[in-house]
Amino acid sequence: MRITYDGNADAAYIYLIDRIGQGEVAKTSVAGHGSPALNSINLDFDADGRLLGIEVLGAGRALKEETLQGAERIDRRR
């Protein structure tokens, strides 16, 4: 499992497999959605219904600080 975090977007992605290939996500389901002040959680599934990853918007509010500190920072790549 790998977690990435973009501090500029305040979004995290939790990969449940090593890599998600282009076009591999067949369906995204919204698991939690609130106002812009709250977090939203999106679940990505493959064509066979297997869960590939979890996108967390508003990650700074939804995840523990130590989780974000241990995540790969993708906002610093730019």
Jmol script that loads the backbone (N, CA, C; Angstrom):
load data "model"
ATOM      1  N   MET A   1       0.853  -1.175   0.000  1.00  0.00           N
ATOM      2  CA  MET A   1       0.000   0.000   0.000  1.00  0.00           C
ATOM      3  C   MET A   1       0.894   1.231   0.000  1.00  0.00           C
ATOM      4  N   ARG A   2       0.490   2.220  -0.778  1.00  0.00           N
ATOM      5  CA  ARG A   2       1.244   3.463  -0.899  1.00  0.00           C
ATOM      6  C   ARG A   2       0.255   4.615  -0.811  1.00  0.00           C
ATOM      7  N   ILE A   3       0.697   5.719  -0.187  1.00  0.00           N
ATOM      8  CA  ILE A   3      -0.147   6.907  -0.058  1.00  0.00           C
ATOM      9  C   ILE A   3       0.600   8.094  -0.642  1.00  0.00           C
ATOM     10  N   THR A   4      -0.079   8.851  -1.503  1.00  0.00           N
ATOM     11  CA  THR A   4       0.472  10.105  -1.999  1.00  0.00           C
ATOM     12  C   THR A   4      -0.377  11.243  -1.443  1.00  0.00           C
ATOM     13  N   TYR A   5       0.261  12.422  -1.335  1.00  0.00           N
ATOM     14  CA  TYR A   5      -0.458  13.589  -0.812  1.00  0.00           C
ATOM     15  C   TYR A   5      -0.029  14.826  -1.578  1.00  0.00           C
ATOM     16  N   ASP A   6      -0.999  15.587  -2.051  1.00  0.00           N
ATOM     17  CA  ASP A   6      -0.776  16.870  -2.710  1.00  0.00           C
ATOM     18  C   ASP A   6      -1.305  17.945  -1.771  1.00  0.00           C
ATOM     19  N   GLY A   7      -0.390  18.648  -1.109  1.00  0.00           N
ATOM     20  CA  GLY A   7      -0.776  19.675  -0.155  1.00  0.00           C
ATOM     21  C   GLY A   7      -1.462  20.861  -0.803  1.00  0.00           C
ATOM     22  N   ASN A   8      -1.113  21.163  -2.066  1.00  0.00           N
ATOM     23  CA  ASN A   8      -1.754  22.279  -2.762  1.00  0.00           C
ATOM     24  C   ASN A   8      -3.241  22.008  -2.977  1.00  0.00           C
ATOM     25  N   ALA A   9      -3.576  20.768  -3.298  1.00  0.00           N
ATOM     26  CA  ALA A   9      -4.972  20.383  -3.520  1.00  0.00           C
ATOM     27  C   ALA A   9      -5.614  19.817  -2.256  1.00  0.00           C
ATOM     28  N   ASP A  10      -4.812  19.582  -1.219  1.00  0.00           N
ATOM     29  CA  ASP A  10      -5.248  18.913   0.013  1.00  0.00           C
ATOM     30  C   ASP A  10      -5.955  17.604  -0.326  1.00  0.00           C
ATOM     31  N   ALA A  11      -5.302  16.813  -1.195  1.00  0.00           N
ATOM     32  CA  ALA A  11      -5.859  15.541  -1.644  1.00  0.00           C
ATOM     33  C   ALA A  11      -4.836  14.430  -1.442  1.00  0.00           C
ATOM     34  N   ALA A  12      -5.310  13.300  -0.964  1.00  0.00           N
ATOM     35  CA  ALA A  12      -4.458  12.124  -0.790  1.00  0.00           C
ATOM     36  C   ALA A  12      -5.031  10.990  -1.624  1.00  0.00           C
ATOM     37  N   TYR A  13      -4.132  10.082  -2.031  1.00  0.00           N
ATOM     38  CA  TYR A  13      -4.577   8.885  -2.740  1.00  0.00           C
ATOM     39  C   TYR A  13      -3.935   7.687  -2.077  1.00  0.00           C
ATOM     40  N   ILE A  14      -4.753   6.722  -1.723  1.00  0.00           N
ATOM     41  CA  ILE A  14      -4.285   5.494  -1.083  1.00  0.00           C
ATOM     42  C   ILE A  14      -4.351   4.384  -2.128  1.00  0.00           C
ATOM     43  N   TYR A  15      -3.176   3.941  -2.584  1.00  0.00           N
ATOM     44  CA  TYR A  15      -3.077   2.870  -3.573  1.00  0.00           C
ATOM     45  C   TYR A  15      -3.150   1.532  -2.846  1.00  0.00           C
ATOM     46  N   LEU A  16      -4.096   0.692  -3.216  1.00  0.00           N
ATOM     47  CA  LEU A  16      -4.223  -0.627  -2.615  1.00  0.00           C
ATOM     48  C   LEU A  16      -3.483  -1.688  -3.424  1.00  0.00           C
ATOM     49  N   ILE A  17      -3.001  -1.299  -4.606  1.00  0.00           N
ATOM     50  CA  ILE A  17      -2.144  -2.142  -5.432  1.00  0.00           C
ATOM     51  C   ILE A  17      -0.909  -1.316  -5.767  1.00  0.00           C
ATOM     52  N   ASP A  18       0.132  -1.964  -6.286  1.00  0.00           N
ATOM     53  CA  ASP A  18       1.389  -1.262  -6.553  1.00  0.00           C
ATOM     54  C   ASP A  18       1.234  -0.102  -7.522  1.00  0.00           C
ATOM     55  N   ARG A  19       0.503  -0.326  -8.594  1.00  0.00           N
ATOM     56  CA  ARG A  19       0.376   0.694  -9.625  1.00  0.00           C
ATOM     57  C   ARG A  19      -0.984   0.551 -10.286  1.00  0.00           C
ATOM     58  N   ILE A  20      -1.598   1.668 -10.617  1.00  0.00           N
ATOM     59  CA  ILE A  20      -2.870   1.661 -11.338  1.00  0.00           C
ATOM     60  C   ILE A  20      -2.577   2.155 -12.746  1.00  0.00           C
ATOM     61  N   GLY A  21      -2.751   1.279 -13.722  1.00  0.00           N
ATOM     62  CA  GLY A  21      -2.465   1.623 -15.106  1.00  0.00           C
ATOM     63  C   GLY A  21      -3.531   2.518 -15.711  1.00  0.00           C
ATOM     64  N   GLN A  22      -3.131   3.190 -16.799  1.00  0.00           N
ATOM     65  CA  GLN A  22      -4.058   4.067 -17.498  1.00  0.00           C
ATOM     66  C   GLN A  22      -5.254   3.249 -17.991  1.00  0.00           C
ATOM     67  N   GLY A  23      -6.430   3.695 -17.696  1.00  0.00           N
ATOM     68  CA  GLY A  23      -7.651   3.021 -18.105  1.00  0.00           C
ATOM     69  C   GLY A  23      -8.064   1.854 -17.220  1.00  0.00           C
ATOM     70  N   GLU A  24      -7.280   1.567 -16.186  1.00  0.00           N
ATOM     71  CA  GLU A  24      -7.594   0.431 -15.313  1.00  0.00           C
ATOM     72  C   GLU A  24      -8.797   0.703 -14.405  1.00  0.00           C
ATOM     73  N   VAL A  25      -9.007   1.965 -14.048  1.00  0.00           N
ATOM     74  CA  VAL A  25     -10.166   2.313 -13.214  1.00  0.00           C
ATOM     75  C   VAL A  25     -11.406   2.310 -14.104  1.00  0.00           C
ATOM     76  N   ALA A  26     -12.320   1.403 -13.804  1.00  0.00           N
ATOM     77  CA  ALA A  26     -13.547   1.281 -14.594  1.00  0.00           C
ATOM     78  C   ALA A  26     -14.703   2.049 -13.974  1.00  0.00           C
ATOM     79  N   LYS A  27     -14.645   2.241 -12.650  1.00  0.00           N
ATOM     80  CA  LYS A  27     -15.752   2.912 -11.967  1.00  0.00           C
ATOM     81  C   LYS A  27     -15.229   3.623 -10.729  1.00  0.00           C
ATOM     82  N   THR A  28     -15.736   4.814 -10.489  1.00  0.00           N
ATOM     83  CA  THR A  28     -15.443   5.560  -9.266  1.00  0.00           C
ATOM     84  C   THR A  28     -16.756   5.796  -8.538  1.00  0.00           C
ATOM     85  N   SER A  29     -16.786   5.409  -7.273  1.00  0.00           N
ATOM     86  CA  SER A  29     -17.980   5.607  -6.447  1.00  0.00           C
ATOM     87  C   SER A  29     -17.669   6.611  -5.348  1.00  0.00           C
ATOM     88  N   VAL A  30     -18.582   7.537  -5.123  1.00  0.00           N
ATOM     89  CA  VAL A  30     -18.422   8.510  -4.049  1.00  0.00           C
ATOM     90  C   VAL A  30     -18.898   7.854  -2.761  1.00  0.00           C
ATOM     91  N   ALA A  31     -17.983   7.753  -1.791  1.00  0.00           N
ATOM     92  CA  ALA A  31     -18.322   7.116  -0.514  1.00  0.00           C
ATOM     93  C   ALA A  31     -18.702   8.141   0.537  1.00  0.00           C
ATOM     94  N   GLY A  32     -18.193   9.325   0.414  1.00  0.00           N
ATOM     95  CA  GLY A  32     -18.521  10.375   1.367  1.00  0.00           C
ATOM     96  C   GLY A  32     -18.449  11.705   0.667  1.00  0.00           C
ATOM     97  N   HIS A  33     -19.424  12.532   0.884  1.00  0.00           N
ATOM     98  CA  HIS A  33     -19.428  13.832   0.220  1.00  0.00           C
ATOM     99  C   HIS A  33     -20.117  14.833   1.136  1.00  0.00           C
ATOM    100  N   GLY A  34     -19.482  15.948   1.289  1.00  0.00           N
ATOM    101  CA  GLY A  34     -20.076  16.987   2.122  1.00  0.00           C
ATOM    102  C   GLY A  34     -19.899  18.341   1.474  1.00  0.00           C
ATOM    103  N   SER A  35     -19.989  19.368   2.255  1.00  0.00           N
ATOM    104  CA  SER A  35     -19.770  20.719   1.763  1.00  0.00           C
ATOM    105  C   SER A  35     -18.286  20.880   1.456  1.00  0.00           C
ATOM    106  N   PRO A  36     -17.891  21.948   0.753  1.00  0.00           N
ATOM    107  CA  PRO A  36     -16.470  22.160   0.467  1.00  0.00           C
ATOM    108  C   PRO A  36     -15.598  22.204   1.721  1.00  0.00           C
ATOM    109  N   ALA A  37     -16.179  22.492   2.852  1.00  0.00           N
ATOM    110  CA  ALA A  37     -15.406  22.533   4.099  1.00  0.00           C
ATOM    111  C   ALA A  37     -15.150  21.133   4.655  1.00  0.00           C
ATOM    112  N   LEU A  38     -15.849  20.135   4.119  1.00  0.00           N
ATOM    113  CA  LEU A  38     -15.698  18.761   4.592  1.00  0.00           C
ATOM    114  C   LEU A  38     -14.965  17.935   3.551  1.00  0.00           C
ATOM    115  N   ASN A  39     -14.659  16.700   3.910  1.00  0.00           N
ATOM    116  CA  ASN A  39     -13.935  15.837   2.995  1.00  0.00           C
ATOM    117  C   ASN A  39     -14.883  15.048   2.092  1.00  0.00           C
ATOM    118  N   SER A  40     -14.328  14.563   1.002  1.00  0.00           N
ATOM    119  CA  SER A  40     -15.036  13.684   0.085  1.00  0.00           C
ATOM    120  C   SER A  40     -14.131  12.486  -0.170  1.00  0.00           C
ATOM    121  N   ILE A  41     -14.692  11.297  -0.208  1.00  0.00           N
ATOM    122  CA  ILE A  41     -13.920  10.076  -0.412  1.00  0.00           C
ATOM    123  C   ILE A  41     -14.460   9.371  -1.645  1.00  0.00           C
ATOM    124  N   ASN A  42     -13.561   9.077  -2.587  1.00  0.00           N
ATOM    125  CA  ASN A  42     -13.922   8.411  -3.826  1.00  0.00           C
ATOM    126  C   ASN A  42     -13.213   7.069  -3.902  1.00  0.00           C
ATOM    127  N   LEU A  43     -13.953   6.024  -4.250  1.00  0.00           N
ATOM    128  CA  LEU A  43     -13.412   4.675  -4.342  1.00  0.00           C
ATOM    129  C   LEU A  43     -13.265   4.296  -5.812  1.00  0.00           C
ATOM    130  N   ASP A  44     -12.071   3.857  -6.218  1.00  0.00           N
ATOM    131  CA  ASP A  44     -11.806   3.458  -7.598  1.00  0.00           C
ATOM    132  C   ASP A  44     -11.789   1.934  -7.710  1.00  0.00           C
ATOM    133  N   PHE A  45     -12.576   1.405  -8.659  1.00  0.00           N
ATOM    134  CA  PHE A  45     -12.706  -0.036  -8.873  1.00  0.00           C
ATOM    135  C   PHE A  45     -12.274  -0.407 -10.288  1.00  0.00           C
ATOM    136  N   ASP A  46     -11.778  -1.641 -10.451  1.00  0.00           N
ATOM    137  CA  ASP A  46     -11.477  -2.135 -11.790  1.00  0.00           C
ATOM    138  C   ASP A  46     -12.737  -2.755 -12.396  1.00  0.00           C
ATOM    139  N   ALA A  47     -12.612  -3.289 -13.608  1.00  0.00           N
ATOM    140  CA  ALA A  47     -13.769  -3.836 -14.322  1.00  0.00           C
ATOM    141  C   ALA A  47     -14.377  -5.050 -13.622  1.00  0.00           C
ATOM    142  N   ASP A  48     -13.598  -5.725 -12.774  1.00  0.00           N
ATOM    143  CA  ASP A  48     -14.100  -6.888 -12.040  1.00  0.00           C
ATOM    144  C   ASP A  48     -14.644  -6.527 -10.667  1.00  0.00           C
ATOM    145  N   GLY A  49     -14.706  -5.230 -10.371  1.00  0.00           N
ATOM    146  CA  GLY A  49     -15.251  -4.779  -9.098  1.00  0.00           C
ATOM    147  C   GLY A  49     -14.269  -4.782  -7.943  1.00  0.00           C
ATOM    148  N   ARG A  50     -12.978  -4.985  -8.243  1.00  0.00           N
ATOM    149  CA  ARG A  50     -11.964  -4.966  -7.179  1.00  0.00           C
ATOM    150  C   ARG A  50     -11.563  -3.522  -6.874  1.00  0.00           C
ATOM    151  N   LEU A  51     -11.444  -3.225  -5.597  1.00  0.00           N
ATOM    152  CA  LEU A  51     -11.055  -1.889  -5.146  1.00  0.00           C
ATOM    153  C   LEU A  51      -9.569  -1.685  -5.401  1.00  0.00           C
ATOM    154  N   LEU A  52      -9.233  -0.627  -6.158  1.00  0.00           N
ATOM    155  CA  LEU A  52      -7.849  -0.324  -6.515  1.00  0.00           C
ATOM    156  C   LEU A  52      -7.245   0.754  -5.632  1.00  0.00           C
ATOM    157  N   GLY A  53      -8.041   1.766  -5.313  1.00  0.00           N
ATOM    158  CA  GLY A  53      -7.513   2.879  -4.548  1.00  0.00           C
ATOM    159  C   GLY A  53      -8.616   3.765  -4.004  1.00  0.00           C
ATOM    160  N   ILE A  54      -8.193   4.662  -3.119  1.00  0.00           N
ATOM    161  CA  ILE A  54      -9.120   5.554  -2.424  1.00  0.00           C
ATOM    162  C   ILE A  54      -8.582   6.977  -2.517  1.00  0.00           C
ATOM    163  N   GLU A  55      -9.379   7.881  -3.073  1.00  0.00           N
ATOM    164  CA  GLU A  55      -9.015   9.295  -3.139  1.00  0.00           C
ATOM    165  C   GLU A  55      -9.699  10.011  -1.981  1.00  0.00           C
ATOM    166  N   VAL A  56      -8.930  10.806  -1.253  1.00  0.00           N
ATOM    167  CA  VAL A  56      -9.472  11.547  -0.117  1.00  0.00           C
ATOM    168  C   VAL A  56      -9.272  13.033  -0.382  1.00  0.00           C
ATOM    169  N   LEU A  57     -10.353  13.748  -0.634  1.00  0.00           N
ATOM    170  CA  LEU A  57     -10.306  15.200  -0.812  1.00  0.00           C
ATOM    171  C   LEU A  57     -10.556  15.828   0.548  1.00  0.00           C
ATOM    172  N   GLY A  58      -9.833  16.889   0.856  1.00  0.00           N
ATOM    173  CA  GLY A  58      -9.900  17.443   2.204  1.00  0.00           C
ATOM    174  C   GLY A  58      -9.118  16.559   3.159  1.00  0.00           C
ATOM    175  N   ALA A  59      -8.015  16.010   2.655  1.00  0.00           N
ATOM    176  CA  ALA A  59      -7.231  15.028   3.410  1.00  0.00           C
ATOM    177  C   ALA A  59      -6.685  15.584   4.719  1.00  0.00           C
ATOM    178  N   GLY A  60      -6.396  16.870   4.763  1.00  0.00           N
ATOM    179  CA  GLY A  60      -5.876  17.474   5.984  1.00  0.00           C
ATOM    180  C   GLY A  60      -6.853  17.385   7.144  1.00  0.00           C
ATOM    181  N   ARG A  61      -8.136  17.312   6.831  1.00  0.00           N
ATOM    182  CA  ARG A  61      -9.162  17.176   7.866  1.00  0.00           C
ATOM    183  C   ARG A  61      -9.568  15.724   8.076  1.00  0.00           C
ATOM    184  N   ALA A  62      -9.443  14.910   7.032  1.00  0.00           N
ATOM    185  CA  ALA A  62      -9.957  13.538   7.099  1.00  0.00           C
ATOM    186  C   ALA A  62      -8.946  12.522   7.620  1.00  0.00           C
ATOM    187  N   LEU A  63      -7.654  12.797   7.433  1.00  0.00           N
ATOM    188  CA  LEU A  63      -6.621  11.831   7.812  1.00  0.00           C
ATOM    189  C   LEU A  63      -5.776  12.360   8.959  1.00  0.00           C
ATOM    190  N   LYS A  64      -5.203  11.451   9.709  1.00  0.00           N
ATOM    191  CA  LYS A  64      -4.326  11.854  10.814  1.00  0.00           C
ATOM    192  C   LYS A  64      -3.050  12.482  10.264  1.00  0.00           C
ATOM    193  N   GLU A  65      -2.494  13.414  11.014  1.00  0.00           N
ATOM    194  CA  GLU A  65      -1.286  14.126  10.599  1.00  0.00           C
ATOM    195  C   GLU A  65      -0.142  13.158  10.307  1.00  0.00           C
ATOM    196  N   GLU A  66       0.021  12.122  11.131  1.00  0.00           N
ATOM    197  CA  GLU A  66       1.118  11.175  10.901  1.00  0.00           C
ATOM    198  C   GLU A  66       0.934  10.398   9.600  1.00  0.00           C
ATOM    199  N   THR A  67      -0.298  10.204   9.176  1.00  0.00           N
ATOM    200  CA  THR A  67      -0.554   9.558   7.887  1.00  0.00           C
ATOM    201  C   THR A  67      -0.075  10.453   6.759  1.00  0.00           C
ATOM    202  N   LEU A  68      -0.392  11.737   6.838  1.00  0.00           N
ATOM    203  CA  LEU A  68       0.034  12.680   5.803  1.00  0.00           C
ATOM    204  C   LEU A  68       1.540  12.874   5.819  1.00  0.00           C
ATOM    205  N   GLN A  69       2.151  12.889   6.989  1.00  0.00           N
ATOM    206  CA  GLN A  69       3.600  13.043   7.081  1.00  0.00           C
ATOM    207  C   GLN A  69       4.329  11.868   6.454  1.00  0.00           C
ATOM    208  N   GLY A  70       3.752  10.672   6.529  1.00  0.00           N
ATOM    209  CA  GLY A  70       4.369   9.489   5.947  1.00  0.00           C
ATOM    210  C   GLY A  70       4.069   9.299   4.469  1.00  0.00           C
ATOM    211  N   ALA A  71       3.191  10.129   3.920  1.00  0.00           N
ATOM    212  CA  ALA A  71       2.802   9.999   2.515  1.00  0.00           C
ATOM    213  C   ALA A  71       3.876  10.570   1.599  1.00  0.00           C
ATOM    214  N   GLU A  72       3.912  10.060   0.379  1.00  0.00           N
ATOM    215  CA  GLU A  72       4.791  10.601  -0.663  1.00  0.00           C
ATOM    216  C   GLU A  72       4.204  11.936  -1.112  1.00  0.00           C
ATOM    217  N   ARG A  73       4.975  13.007  -0.980  1.00  0.00           N
ATOM    218  CA  ARG A  73       4.483  14.344  -1.336  1.00  0.00           C
ATOM    219  C   ARG A  73       4.629  14.564  -2.836  1.00  0.00           C
ATOM    220  N   ILE A  74       3.515  14.664  -3.538  1.00  0.00           N
ATOM    221  CA  ILE A  74       3.579  14.886  -4.976  1.00  0.00           C
ATOM    222  C   ILE A  74       3.514  16.368  -5.331  1.00  0.00           C
ATOM    223  N   ASP A  75       3.166  17.225  -4.369  1.00  0.00           N
ATOM    224  CA  ASP A  75       3.149  18.667  -4.633  1.00  0.00           C
ATOM    225  C   ASP A  75       4.565  19.224  -4.689  1.00  0.00           C
ATOM    226  N   ARG A  76       5.530  18.531  -4.158  1.00  0.00           N
ATOM    227  CA  ARG A  76       6.916  19.005  -4.139  1.00  0.00           C
ATOM    228  C   ARG A  76       7.690  18.601  -5.380  1.00  0.00           C
ATOM    229  N   ARG A  77       7.099  17.805  -6.249  1.00  0.00           N
ATOM    230  CA  ARG A  77       7.759  17.368  -7.483  1.00  0.00           C
ATOM    231  C   ARG A  77       7.801  18.468  -8.526  1.00  0.00           C
ATOM    232  N   ARG A  78       6.910  19.426  -8.425  1.00  0.00           N
ATOM    233  CA  ARG A  78       6.726  20.425  -9.485  1.00  0.00           C
ATOM    234  C   ARG A  78       7.825  21.432  -9.506  1.00  0.00           C
TER     235      ARG A  78
END
end "model"
wireframe off; spacefill off
backbone 0.3
color backbone group
